[in-house]
Amino acid sequence: MSLLHTLLVDPLVAETGKPREQVLGYTRDPHEAFAAVRQGRASAAFFLNPTPVSGVLAVADARDRMPEKSTYFHPKPPAGLVMRDLNTTP
């Protein structure tokens, strides 16, 4: 994923001169991505394998950052979830 962004996506986005949000779209649904290209709403679609947890951990250990949307995991915890160790005193 990082190579895809570095070598292809980022240069193409920069070439448009538009904000990233206006140029890129994201969907988890491969049928939706295929339809967008077929109907002319998108120029291309990239289908990637999920990032394994070991890959995410390796990037974190290297103190690097994952490309956007490369760390989609399901199920997600509810937004705003706070965890506290109940064995310690505040």
DSSP file (Angstrom, degrees, kcal/mol; ACC not computed):
  #  RESIDUE AA STRUCTURE BP1 BP2  ACC     N-H-->O    O-->H-N    N-H-->O    O-->H-N    TCO  KAPPA ALPHA  PHI   PSI    X-CA   Y-CA   Z-CA
    1    1 A M     >        0   0    0      0, 0.0     4,-2.3     0, 0.0     5,-0.2   0.000 360.0 360.0 360.0 -41.7    0.0    0.0    0.0
    2    2 A S  H  >  +     0   0    0      1,-0.2     4,-2.8     2,-0.2     5,-0.2   0.906 360.0  48.6 -62.7 -41.7    2.8    2.4    0.9
    3    3 A L  H  > S+     0   0    0      2,-0.2     4,-2.9     1,-0.2     5,-0.4   0.897 108.1  54.9 -64.6 -40.0    4.4    1.8   -2.5
    4    4 A L  H  >>S+     0   0    0      1,-0.2     5,-2.3     2,-0.2     4,-1.8   0.928 113.5  41.6 -58.1 -46.1    1.1    2.4   -4.3
    5    5 A H  I  <>S+     0   0    0     -4,-2.3     5,-2.8     3,-0.2    -2,-0.2   0.944 118.1  45.5 -66.9 -47.9    0.7    5.7   -2.6
    6    6 A T  I  <5S+     0   0    0     -4,-2.8    -2,-0.2     1,-0.2    -3,-0.2   0.907 123.6  31.4 -64.6 -44.2    4.4    6.8   -3.0
    7    7 A L  I  <5S+     0   0    0     -4,-2.9    -1,-0.2    -5,-0.2    -3,-0.2   0.734 137.1   5.4 -90.9 -23.5    4.8    5.8   -6.6
    8    8 A L  I  X5S+     0   0    0     -4,-1.8     4,-1.9    -5,-0.4    -3,-0.2   0.721 121.7  45.5-127.1 -58.2    1.4    6.3   -8.1
    9    9 A V  I  ><S+     0   0    0     -5,-2.3     4,-2.7     1,-0.2     5,-0.2   0.953 112.3  47.2 -65.1 -53.5   -1.4    7.8   -6.0
   10   10 A D  H  ><S+     0   0    0     -5,-2.8     4,-2.5     1,-0.2     5,-0.2   0.914 113.8  47.1 -59.1 -46.1    0.5   10.8   -4.5
   11   11 A P  H  > S+     0   0    0      0, 0.0     4,-2.0     0, 0.0    -1,-0.2   0.901 113.4  49.1 -62.9 -38.0    2.1   12.0   -7.7
   12   12 A L  H  X S+     0   0    0     -4,-1.9     4,-1.1     2,-0.2    -2,-0.2   0.903 111.8  48.3 -67.7 -39.8   -1.3   11.7   -9.6
   13   13 A V  H >X>S+     0   0    0     -4,-2.7     4,-0.9     1,-0.2     3,-0.7   0.934 112.0  49.7 -63.6 -45.2   -3.1   13.6   -6.9
   14   14 A A  H ><5S+     0   0    0     -4,-2.5     3,-0.6     1,-0.2    -2,-0.2   0.872 104.9  59.2 -60.9 -37.4   -0.3   16.3   -6.9
   15   15 A E  H 3<5S+     0   0    0     -4,-2.0    -1,-0.2     1,-0.2    -2,-0.2   0.806 100.1  56.3 -63.3 -30.2   -0.6   16.6  -10.7
   16   16 A T  H <<5S-     0   0    0     -4,-1.1    -1,-0.2    -3,-0.7    -2,-0.2   0.795  94.5-142.5 -73.2 -26.7   -4.3   17.5  -10.5
   17   17 A G  T <<5 +     0   0    0     -4,-0.9    -3,-0.1    -3,-0.6    -2,-0.1   0.599  61.6 119.2  73.7   9.5   -3.6   20.5   -8.2
   18   18 A K  S   <S-     0   0    0     -5,-0.6    -1,-0.3     1,-0.1    -2,-0.1  -0.683  76.2 -86.0-104.7 159.4   -6.8   19.7   -6.3
   19   19 A P    >>  -     0   0    0      0, 0.0     3,-1.6     0, 0.0     4,-0.8  -0.350  39.9-116.8 -61.0 145.2   -7.3   18.8   -2.7
   20   20 A R  H >> S+     0   0    0      1,-0.3     4,-2.6     2,-0.2     3,-0.9   0.843 113.1  60.7 -50.9 -40.5   -6.8   15.1   -2.0
   21   21 A E  H 34 S+     0   0    0      1,-0.3    -1,-0.3     2,-0.2    -3,-0.0   0.764 103.9  50.3 -64.3 -25.3  -10.5   14.8   -0.9
   22   22 A Q  H <4 S+     0   0    0     -3,-1.6    -1,-0.3     1,-0.1    -2,-0.2   0.670 117.4  38.9 -84.5 -16.9  -11.7   16.0   -4.3
   23   23 A V  H << S+     0   0    0     -3,-0.9     2,-0.3    -4,-0.8    -2,-0.2   0.797 108.9  57.7-103.1 -36.1   -9.6   13.5   -6.2
   24   24 A L     <  -     0   0    0     -4,-2.6     2,-0.3    18,-0.1    -1,-0.1  -0.757  55.1-175.8-105.5 145.3   -9.7   10.3   -4.1
   25   25 A G        -     0   0    0     -2,-0.3     2,-0.4     2,-0.0    -3,-0.0  -0.901   8.9-153.4-128.8 163.0  -12.6    8.1   -3.0
   26   26 A Y        +     0   0    0     -2,-0.3     2,-0.3     0, 0.0     3,-0.0  -0.999  17.3 163.2-141.0 136.4  -12.7    5.1   -0.9
   27   27 A T        -     0   0    0     -2,-0.4    -2,-0.0     1,-0.1     6,-0.0  -0.989  31.0-151.7-146.5 147.5  -15.1    2.2   -0.6
   28   28 A R  S    S+     0   0    0     -2,-0.3    -1,-0.1     1,-0.0     0, 0.0   0.593  79.2  90.6 -87.9 -12.6  -14.8   -1.3    1.0
   29   29 A D     >  -     0   0    0      1,-0.2     4,-2.0     2,-0.0     3,-0.2  -0.749  60.4-163.8 -91.1 110.3  -17.3   -2.6   -1.6
   30   30 A P  H  > S+     0   0    0      0, 0.0     4,-2.4     0, 0.0     5,-0.2   0.827  90.9  55.9 -63.0 -30.6  -15.5   -4.0   -4.7
   31   31 A H  H  > S+     0   0    0      2,-0.2     4,-2.4     1,-0.2     5,-0.2   0.903 107.1  49.2 -67.3 -40.2  -18.7   -4.0   -6.7
   32   32 A E  H  > S+     0   0    0      2,-0.2     4,-2.2     1,-0.2    -1,-0.2   0.906 111.5  49.3 -64.4 -42.1  -19.2   -0.3   -6.0
   33   33 A A  H  X S+     0   0    0     -4,-2.0     4,-1.8     2,-0.2    -2,-0.2   0.922 112.0  48.2 -63.3 -44.9  -15.6    0.5   -7.0
   34   34 A F  H  X S+     0   0    0     -4,-2.4     4,-2.6     1,-0.2    -2,-0.2   0.916 111.8  49.9 -61.9 -43.9  -16.0   -1.5  -10.2
   35   35 A A  H  X S+     0   0    0     -4,-2.4     4,-2.5     1,-0.2     6,-0.3   0.881 106.3  56.1 -63.5 -38.9  -19.3    0.3  -11.0
   36   36 A A  H  <>S+     0   0    0     -4,-2.2     5,-1.9     2,-0.2     6,-1.6   0.903 112.2  41.9 -61.9 -41.1  -17.7    3.7  -10.4
   37   37 A V  H ><5S+     0   0    0     -4,-1.8     3,-1.2     4,-0.2    -2,-0.2   0.933 114.9  50.4 -69.9 -45.8  -15.0    3.0  -13.0
   38   38 A R  H 3<5S+     0   0    0     -4,-2.6    -2,-0.2     1,-0.3    -1,-0.2   0.851 112.9  46.1 -61.5 -35.9  -17.4    1.5  -15.4
   39   39 A Q  T 3<5S-     0   0    0     -4,-2.5    -1,-0.3    -5,-0.2    -2,-0.2   0.407 116.3-111.6 -90.2   1.8  -19.9    4.4  -15.2
   40   40 A G  T < 5S+     0   0    0     -3,-1.2    -3,-0.2     2,-0.3    -4,-0.1   0.566  87.2 117.1  82.2   8.1  -17.1    7.0  -15.5
   41   41 A R  S   <S+     0   0    0     -5,-1.9     2,-0.3    -6,-0.3    -4,-0.2   0.623  83.0  28.9 -80.8 -12.6  -17.4    8.3  -11.9
   42   42 A A        -     0   0    0     -6,-1.6    -2,-0.3    -7,-0.1    -1,-0.1  -0.986  65.4-146.7-143.4 150.2  -13.8    7.1  -11.3
   43   43 A S  S    S-     0   0    0     -2,-0.3     2,-0.3     1,-0.3    -1,-0.1   0.770  82.3  -1.1 -86.7 -28.6  -10.8    6.7  -13.6
   44   44 A A        -     0   0    0      2,-0.0     2,-0.4   -11,-0.0    -1,-0.3  -0.984  56.1-151.3-156.6 159.7   -9.3    3.7  -11.7
   45   45 A A        -     0   0    0     -2,-0.3     2,-0.5    -3,-0.1    -3,-0.0  -0.996  10.0-152.5-136.3 141.4   -9.9    1.4   -8.8
   46   46 A F        -     0   0    0     -2,-0.4     2,-0.6     2,-0.0    -2,-0.0  -0.966   4.3-158.8-116.9 128.7   -7.2   -0.4   -6.8
   47   47 A F        +     0   0    0     -2,-0.5     2,-0.3   -14,-0.0    -2,-0.0  -0.932  18.9 180.0-109.5 118.0   -8.1   -3.7   -5.0
   48   48 A L        -     0   0    0     -2,-0.6     3,-0.1     3,-0.0    -2,-0.0  -0.872  29.7-112.7-120.9 149.6   -5.7   -4.5   -2.2
   49   49 A N        -     0   0    0     -2,-0.3    -1,-0.0     1,-0.1     0, 0.0  -0.438  50.7 -89.3 -69.8 152.2   -5.4   -7.3    0.3
   50   50 A P        -     0   0    0      0, 0.0    -1,-0.1     0, 0.0    21,-0.1  -0.313  43.6-107.3 -61.7 147.3   -6.1   -6.4    3.9
   51   51 A T        -     0   0    0     19,-0.4     2,-0.1    21,-0.2     5,-0.0  -0.650  36.1-125.8 -74.9 123.8   -3.1   -5.3    5.9
   52   52 A P    >>  -     0   0    0      0, 0.0     4,-1.7     0, 0.0     3,-0.8  -0.396  16.3-118.9 -69.5 150.6   -2.1   -8.0    8.4
   53   53 A V  H 3> S+     0   0    0      1,-0.3     4,-2.6     2,-0.2     5,-0.2   0.863 115.2  60.2 -56.7 -36.9   -1.9   -7.0   12.0
   54   54 A S  H 3> S+     0   0    0      1,-0.2     4,-2.1     2,-0.2    -1,-0.3   0.860 103.5  51.2 -61.1 -34.5    1.8   -8.0   11.9
   55   55 A G  H <> S+     0   0    0     -3,-0.8     4,-2.1     2,-0.2    -1,-0.2   0.899 109.3  49.1 -68.2 -41.2    2.4   -5.4    9.2
   56   56 A V  H  X S+     0   0    0     -4,-1.7     4,-2.4     1,-0.2    -2,-0.2   0.921 112.1  49.1 -63.2 -43.8    0.7   -2.7   11.2
   57   57 A L  H  X S+     0   0    0     -4,-2.6     4,-2.8     1,-0.2    -2,-0.2   0.887 109.2  52.5 -63.9 -39.2    2.8   -3.6   14.3
   58   58 A A  H  X S+     0   0    0     -4,-2.1     4,-1.6     2,-0.2    -1,-0.2   0.905 110.6  47.3 -63.9 -41.3    6.0   -3.6   12.2
   59   59 A V  H  <>S+     0   0    0     -4,-2.1     5,-2.6     2,-0.2    -2,-0.2   0.912 113.1  48.9 -65.7 -41.9    5.2   -0.1   10.9
   60   60 A A  H ><5S+     0   0    0     -4,-2.4     3,-1.6     1,-0.2    -2,-0.2   0.909 109.0  52.5 -64.1 -42.1    4.4    1.1   14.4
   61   61 A D  H 3<5S+     0   0    0     -4,-2.8    -1,-0.2     1,-0.3    -2,-0.2   0.836 108.2  51.4 -62.3 -32.2    7.7   -0.4   15.8
   62   62 A A  T 3<5S-     0   0    0     -4,-1.6    -1,-0.3    -5,-0.2    -2,-0.2   0.422 114.3-122.2 -82.8   1.8    9.6    1.5   13.1
   63   63 A R  T < 5 +     0   0    0     -3,-1.6    -3,-0.2     1,-0.2     2,-0.2   0.866  69.6 131.9  57.1  39.0    7.8    4.6   14.2
   64   64 A D      < -     0   0    0     -5,-2.6     2,-0.4    -6,-0.1    -1,-0.2  -0.539  54.8-114.8-108.7 178.2    6.4    5.1   10.7
   65   65 A R        -     0   0    0     -2,-0.2     3,-0.1    -3,-0.1    -5,-0.0  -0.923  17.5-127.5-120.0 144.0    2.8    5.8    9.6
   66   66 A M        -     0   0    0     -2,-0.4     3,-0.1     1,-0.1     5,-0.1  -0.580  37.2-100.5 -80.9 148.4    0.4    3.7    7.5
   67   67 A P    >   -     0   0    0      0, 0.0     3,-1.8     0, 0.0     4,-0.2  -0.316  55.5 -79.2 -63.0 154.8   -1.2    5.2    4.4
   68   68 A E  T 3  S+     0   0    0      1,-0.3    -3,-0.0     2,-0.1     0, 0.0  -0.209 115.0  13.0 -56.9 146.4   -4.7    6.4    4.9
   69   69 A K  T >  S+     0   0    0      1,-0.1     3,-0.6    -3,-0.1    -1,-0.3   0.485  96.0 107.0  66.2   6.2   -7.5    3.8    4.8
   70   70 A S  T <  S+     0   0    0     -3,-1.8   -19,-0.4     1,-0.2    -2,-0.1   0.551  73.6  54.9 -89.2  -5.8   -4.9    1.0    5.1
   71   71 A T  T 3   +     0   0    0     -4,-0.2     2,-0.6    -5,-0.1    -1,-0.2  -0.118  68.6 145.8-118.2  36.6   -5.8    0.2    8.7
   72   72 A Y    <   +     0   0    0     -3,-0.6     2,-0.4     4,-0.0   -21,-0.2  -0.642  23.1 176.0 -75.4 120.3   -9.5   -0.4    8.4
   73   73 A F        -     0   0    0     -2,-0.6    -2,-0.1   -23,-0.1    -3,-0.0  -0.938  20.1-119.5-124.8 149.8  -10.4   -3.1   10.8
   74   74 A H  S    S+     0   0    0     -2,-0.4     2,-0.1     1,-0.2    -2,-0.0  -0.998  86.9  36.1-137.6 138.1  -13.8   -4.5   11.7
   75   75 A P  S    S-     0   0    0      0, 0.0    -1,-0.2     0, 0.0     0, 0.0   0.534  80.3-163.5 -79.6 151.4  -15.4   -4.7   14.2
   76   76 A K        -     0   0    0     -2,-0.1     3,-0.1     1,-0.1    -2,-0.1  -0.742  22.8-110.3 -97.8 147.6  -14.4   -1.3   15.5
   77   77 A P        -     0   0    0      0, 0.0     3,-0.1     0, 0.0     4,-0.1  -0.419  50.9 -84.1 -69.1 155.0  -14.9   -0.3   19.1
   78   78 A P    >   -     0   0    0      0, 0.0     3,-1.5     0, 0.0     2,-0.0  -0.272  54.6 -94.8 -58.8 145.5  -17.5    2.4   19.7
   79   79 A A  T 3  S+     0   0    0      1,-0.3    -3,-0.0    -3,-0.1     0, 0.0  -0.347 110.7  23.7 -61.2 139.6  -16.2    6.0   19.1
   80   80 A G  T 3  S+     0   0    0      1,-0.3    -1,-0.3    -3,-0.1     2,-0.2   0.556  82.0 161.3  82.8   7.7  -15.2    7.6   22.3
   81   81 A L    <   -     0   0    0     -3,-1.5     2,-0.4    -4,-0.1    -1,-0.3  -0.433  19.9-164.5 -64.5 130.4  -14.5    4.4   24.1
   82   82 A V        -     0   0    0     -2,-0.2     2,-0.4     2,-0.0    -1,-0.0  -0.962   2.5-157.2-120.0 135.9  -12.3    4.9   27.2
   83   83 A M        -     0   0    0     -2,-0.4     2,-0.4     2,-0.0    -2,-0.0  -0.897  10.9-179.7-114.4 143.3  -10.5    2.1   29.0
   84   84 A R        -     0   0    0     -2,-0.4     2,-0.6     4,-0.0    -2,-0.0  -0.997  32.4-119.8-142.6 135.2   -9.3    2.2   32.5
   85   85 A D    >   -     0   0    0     -2,-0.4     3,-1.1     1,-0.2    -2,-0.0  -0.640  21.3-161.5 -73.7 115.5   -7.5   -0.4   34.6
   86   86 A L  T 3  S+     0   0    0     -2,-0.6    -1,-0.2     1,-0.2     0, 0.0   0.559  82.4  71.2 -78.4  -7.0   -9.8   -1.1   37.5
   87   87 A N  T 3  S+     0   0    0      2,-0.1     2,-0.3    -3,-0.0    -1,-0.2   0.497  90.9  70.2 -86.0  -3.2   -7.0   -2.6   39.5
   88   88 A T  S <  S-     0   0    0     -3,-1.1    -4,-0.0     2,-0.0     0, 0.0  -0.804  81.3-122.6-112.2 155.7   -5.3    0.7   40.1
   89   89 A T              0   0    0     -2,-0.3    -2,-0.1     1,-0.1    -4,-0.0  -0.751 360.0 360.0 -95.7 144.7   -6.5    3.6   42.2
   90   90 A P              0   0    0      0, 0.0    -1,-0.1     0, 0.0    -2,-0.0   0.498 360.0 360.0 -68.5 360.0   -7.0    7.0   40.6
